[in-house]
């Protein structure tokens, strides 16, 4: 999806998190190397953050306050996705099981 739509202004931003089954225990540089080599990832990878709880990153506090989840607002698992418009406003929240190309 990134390759197809980057020319139209799509930006994919990835924020690793190690709170879901300890799936991201490595340093950021190791995570980036792994996803680049295994999956050919070309989008922006940021430092690991916390997405739930009182110590959640401000970005995720904002996203969850604007787009509510099922049952609770907590992020349920890795690969939860948010669609943000060009003005920086959250538009849609996708579950971890939603394929990344759902609307493309």
C-alpha angles and dihedrals in degrees: 000000000000092000093048098046108029090093089058092054102269114149122188115203119191124200113188117215128188097200097094110077092320090280095150106044095140131094116271092253091055092048091051092048092049097050092043094051098038101037105017091240112186101170128099117288118196134193120286114277140181114249103184137045132031091307094053116134114267091241092060093043087056095045094048092048091055100040116036124212131223112287093341135019093240120118103253102202145341117299097039105155136208126195112214123189126229090268091057096255120139110243107173140004120215128198121241090255095056111105111244092237095054095126101029 
